Amino acid sequence: RGKQPFRAFEADLCDGRWLWITETVRLDGWMLLVATDITVLRSSDRDLRQQRDRALRAAQTDELTRISNRAHILMQLGEHLSALRRCGPPCGLVLLDLDHFKSVNDRYGHGVGDRVLQDFAHTVQGALRRGDGFGRLGGEEFMLLLPGSSAQAVQAAVERLLSQVGERRPLAEVPDLGYRCSAGMYMLRPHDDERTACAQADRALYAAKAEGRGRAVWAGN
């Protein structure tokens, strides 16, 4: 040291304290160091970062199901479309909607309906890969993003998921209460935007409902 006439930096000590240190090289060759304890400031910075992270997670999370909310899953859709335009991997878009969900609310109440939605979200989440996206669009409608998957892989994954959902009995106090869902599937294309992609999957979902529910249909079929 000594090649620079002055420098300033932060340093942490073994006991957890943080110091702000300035080094000044004097003309006679001696070095003057002044250390200021900034532990409180560092703690405040850490608290602010943690508060920011919590606020960001809250802004991206659906309050009931604890999965991505509408804004966050649509943002992920946009990111996958952008990647696709740069010759990124294929990506399947799936819209999922619980069948006859209104009858659950009407018969058992909205509290039970909320528990069914939570069970559905938990079931789907348990079947996803790390890079998959899953979010609640609103009500009983959800969006699933399956990047890096072929059409065949998307269909196989969705059919497994529909089978798992059909076997669920989420309430021990109502053992005969089951539920199903329908799915509309679409493979993203580079020229799509978020609106056109969702419209394609939504038409496929409508077809699945019209064909008897509890099934998956491809857009265009």
LUMRO-414742 format. One record per residue: z, y, x of N, C-alpha, C, O, CB in turn. Coordinates in steps of 0.05 Angstrom, whole numbers, plus 5000, padded with zeros to 4 digits. Glycine has a CB too. Example, Ala and Ser with C-alpha at 12.3 -4.5 7.8 and 13.67 -1.06 7.14 Angstrom:
# residues 2
515648865264515649105246515649345264516949345285518149115226 514249555257514349795273515750015258516150235268511449885282 
END
This chain:
# residues 221
500049765017500050005000500050255017500450235042502450004981 499550475005499450725020496650835022496351065031500550685047 494650685013491950785014491350984992489551154995489950555012 492850974971492551164949494951364950497251274953492451024921 494451624948496751814949498551794925500951874927495652094952 497551694903499151694879498151474860495651434857499251974864 499951334847499151164825501551134806503851184813498250884835 500951044781503051004761502350744746500050684741503251244741 504450594738503950344725506550254711508650364715503150124746 506250054693508549934680509249674694507549534705507849884650 511749604693512749354704515049244687516649394677513649394734 515048974684517248854668519148714687518248604708516148654647 521648714680523748594697524548324685523948264661526148784699 525948164700526747904691528647914668528747724652528147754714 530148124665532048144643530748254617532148304598534348324651 528148294617526848384593526248684591524948774573528348304570 527348834610526849124610524049184620522849034635529049264626 523049424612520449524621520949794635522449954625518449554598 519549834657519750084672516950214674514950074677520950034700 516950484674514550634680515050744709516950904713514050864659 513350664727513850724756511650904766509250854762514050464772 512351114780510451274795510951244825513251244834510651574787 508751224840508951194869507451434882505151494875507650934879 508851584899507651804913507951764943510251734953508952074904 505751764958505851734987506152015000504452194996503251594998 508352055014508952315026507352345052506352155064511952345032 507252595061505752655086506952515110505552455129505652955090 509652475109510952345132510852045132512051905148513852435134 509251925112508951645111510851495092510351275084509251525137 513051635085514851505066513651505037511951665031517551655066 514651315021513651294994515951354975518151244977512451014988 515451524955517451594935516751454909514551484898517551904931 518651304900518251154874520251264854522651284859518550854878 519251324830520951414808520551214785518251194775520351714800 522651084776522450884754523950994730526251074732523650614763 522650974707523751064682523850824663521850694659522151294669 526250774651526550554632525150624606525850814592529550494627 523050464599521550514574521750274555520050234539518550574581 523850124558524149884541524049954512522749804497526849744548 525350164503525450244475522650304466521850234443527250484470 521050444482518350514474516550264472514950234453517050704495 516950074491515449824490516049674464514349554451515949654514 518649664457519549524433518249654409517449514390522549524431 518149924408516950064386514049994384512949954362517350364389 512649994407509849914407509449634396507549594380508649934435 511149454404510849184394511349164364509949024350512848994409 513349314355513849314326511449424310510749324289516349484320 510249644322507949754308505649564307504249534287507050014322 505149414330503049214330503548994310501748904296502749094358 506048904308506748694289506348794260505448644243509648604293 507149044255506749154228503849174221502949124199508149424226 502249264241499349274237498149004231496548974213497949404261 499048794246497948524242498748424214497148294201498948334263 501248474206502148384179500548524157499748404138505148434176 500048784161498448934141495648834140494448814118498549234148 494448764163491748664163491548394149489748344133490648644192 493548224154493547954141493847994111492547854095495747784152 495648174103496048224074493548324061492948254038498348424070 491948494075489548604064487348404061485448444046488548834081 487548184076485447974075486247724059484647534057484847894104 488647714048489747474037490047504006491147703997492347404050 489247293992489747283963492747233959493847033969487947073950 493947393943496847383940497847123928499947013936497847613923 496347013909497246763895496746513912498646353915495846743868 494446483923493646233936494046233966493946023978490846163929 494346473978494746504007492346434023492546364047497146344016 489946434010487446394025486046674026487246874017485646184011 483646684037482246934039481847054011481246903992479546894054 482047314009481447443984478447503982476947444000483047703980 477647633960474747683955473547843978471347773988474447823929 474848063986473648234006473348084033471348124046475448484010 475347924040475247784066473147564066471647534086477947664073 472847404045470947194045468047304044466247194056471346994022 467647524030465047654029464347774057462047784064464947874008 466347874071465947974098465047744116463247774133468448104109 466247504113465447274129462647194122461047114139467347044124 461847204096459147144088457147324102455147234113458847164057 457747584103456047774117455747714146453647734158457148054114 457947624159457947554187456147314192454647304212460747504198 456247114174454546874178451646944173449946834187455446654158 451047124155448347204151447247354175444947314183448047384126 448947524187448047664211447547474234445647504249450247864220 449247264236448847064257446346914253444846844272451246874259 445746854227443346704221440746864228438846744237443246634191 440847124225438547294233438147294263435947354272438947574222 440247234278440047214307439646924316440246854339442547334321 438446764298437946484304440546324307440646134324436146454329 442546394292445046254293444845994278442745924267447346424282 447045844276446945574263446645604233447345814222449545424269 445645394220445445404190448245424178450245354190443945154180 448245514153450845544139450445494110448645604097451945834144 452145324099452145274070454045454055456245504064452844974065 453145554032454745714015455245553989453345453977453445994008 457745533982458545373958460345543940462345643949459945103966 459545573915461345693895462645473879461345293869459745893877 465345493877466945293863468345423839469445643842468945153882 468245293817469545403793470945183778469844973773467445543774 473545223772475145023758474144993729473745193715478145083758 473744743720472644693694474844713672477144623676471444413692 474144843650475844873627478644983635480644903624476244603613 478645173654481245273663482645433641485145433641480845443688 481145563624482445723603484145543585486245633575480245863586 483245293581484845113564487545043577489544993563483244863558 487645043603490144993617492045223612494445173606489744953648 491145463615492745703610493645703580495945773574491345953617 491845643562492445663534494545453526496245503509489945633517 494345213537496044993529498745003543500844953531494744723534 498745063569501145043585502345303594504645323603500644873609 500745513592501745783601500545853628499645683643504745783601 500646113634499446213658501046133683499946113705499346523657 503646073680505145973703504145713713503845663737508045953696 503545533694502345273702499545313713498745183732502245083678 498045493701495345553711495445653740493745573756494045763693 497345813746497645913774498245683793497145673815499846123776 499845493784500445263801498045083805497744973827502845103789 496345063785493844913788492045053808490844913825492444883761 491845313807490145463826491245423855489745383873490145753819 493845433858495145393884494545113894494045073918498145443883 494744913876494244633884491344603893490744463912494944443861 489544723878486744703885486144833912484744713928484944843863 487245063917486845203943487945033965486745003986488145473943 490344913961491544743982489844493987489544414010494444663973 488744373966487144133969484644193985483844044003486344023941 483244413978480744483992481344554021479944464039479344723978 483444704025484144784053484644544071483844544094486644964053 485844344059486444104075484043944083484143774101488243924060 481744004070479343854076477444004095475243914102477843774051 478144254102476344424117476544384147478644304158476844714110 474444454161474444474190475444744199475744924182471644414202 476044774224477145024234475345264229476245484222477745004264 472745234232470845454229469845504201468345694197468545404246 470745344182469845384154471245624142473445694150470345134137 469945744122471145964107471745884078470245734066469446204108 473945984068474745924040476246154028478246244040476445654039 475346244005476746473993476546473963474846333951475646734004 478346623951478346643922476846903914477547123923481246653911 474846873897473347103888474747243865474347483861470547023880 476247093850477647203827477946993805476246813803476147453816 480047003790480446803769480546533780482046473799478346833748 478746353769478646073779476146023795475245793798478745883755 474946233806472446203821473046243851474446433859470246403812 471946073868472446063896469746043911467745953901474245833904 469846133937467446113954468145953979470345983991466446393962 466345773986466645604009464245654028461945654019466845304001 464745694054462645734074462845504094465045454106462946014088 460645364099460645134117458545184139456245084137459944874101 459245334160457345384182456845144199458644964202458445614199 454445134210453744914228453344654214453544434226455844874248 452844664187452444414171449644404160448544614152454544404148 448444174160445844124147446344104117448644094108444543874158 444144114102444344084073445643814066447243804047441644104060 444943614080446143344075449143344080450643234064444743134092 449943484101452843494108454343664087456543594080453243614136 453043874078454344044057454743884032456943884020452644294051 452743734023452943583999455043364001456643323983450243453991 455143234024457143024028459943134027461743024015456642874055 460343364040462943494041463843584013466143544005463043734060 461943693997462643793971463243553952465043563936460343963959 461743343954462243113937464942983943466342893925459942903940 465642973969468342873976470443053964472542953954468642854006 469943303965471943493955472243473925474543473915471143783962 470043453910470243423881471743163874473243163854467443423869 471342953889472742703884475742733888477342643872471642483902 476442873910479342923916480643093894482843033885479643053943 479143303885480243473865480643313839482643353825478343713860 478743143832478942993807481342803806482242723784476542843803 482442733829484742553831487342703831489542573830484542383855 487342963832489843113834491343113808490243133786489243403843 494043083810495843113788498043303798500143203808497042843777 497743563796499443743811502243783801503943873815498044013812 502743713775505343763764506843503757505843343740505043933738 509043453770510543213765511543203736511742993724512943183784 512243443725513243453698511143423677511643373653514743713693 508543443685506343393667504443203680502243283690504843663659 505142943681503642753698500742703689499142613704505042493698 500142763664497442723654495642963658493242953651497442653625 496643173670495043413674493443393700494443393722496943663676 490843363696488943363718486943583714487043723694487543093722 485243623733483143833731480743753748481043593766484344113739 478543873742476043833757474844103764475744313754474043653742 472844093780471344343786468444283789467644053794472444483811 466844483785463944473789463144633814464644813822462444573764 460844573825460044703850457044773849455344613840460644523874 456445013859453645093863453145133893454645283906453045353848 451144993904450744983932448145123940446145123925450644683942 448245253963445845403973446045424003448145474014445745693960 443745384016443545414045442645704051440445784042441645204058 444145854066443446124072440846144088440145964103445746254089 439346354082436846414096436946684110438346854101434446394076 435446714132435646964147435147214131436247424137433846954171 433347204111432647444096434547504074434247714060429847414085 436547334069438447384048440347614054440847674077440147124043 441347744033443647904036445847774020445447574007443148204027 448247904020450547774006450047733977450747533965453047944010 448747943964448347923935446347703928446847553909447348193925 444147693942442147483934443147203940442647023925439547533950 444647173962445746903968447746823946447646593937447146913995 449447003938451446933917450046873891450846703876453447163914 447947023885446446983860445146703859445146573839444247203856 444146613882442946353883445046133878444645953862441646303911 447346163892449445963888450545973860451345773849451646003909 450646213849451746243822449946113801450945993782452146543815 447346133805445445993786445845693788445645553768442546073792 446245593812446745303816449345223802449545013791446745233845 451345393805453945333792453645323761454745153748456045543800 452045513751451645523722450145263713450745153692449945773714 448245173729446844923723448844683723448644513706444544873743 450644683743452644463743454344463719455044243708454444483768 455144693709456644713684455044613660456044463643457645003679 452444693660450744613637450244323637449744203616448144773639 450244193660449643903662452043723657451943483659448443843689 454343853650456643683643459143733659461243613654455943403645 459043913679461343983695462243753713461343533711463644073677 464043823732465143623750463043523769463343293779466243403734 461043683776458843593793457943823810458744053806456543473777 456243753830455143953848452143963845450843753843455943893878 450944203844448144233840447044433861448344633868447444333812 444744373872443444553892441944773877440844743856441544393910 441945003890440345233880437445143880436445033900440745483897 436045203858433145133857432644873844430344803837431945143884 434744703841434344443828434344463798434044263784436644243837 
END
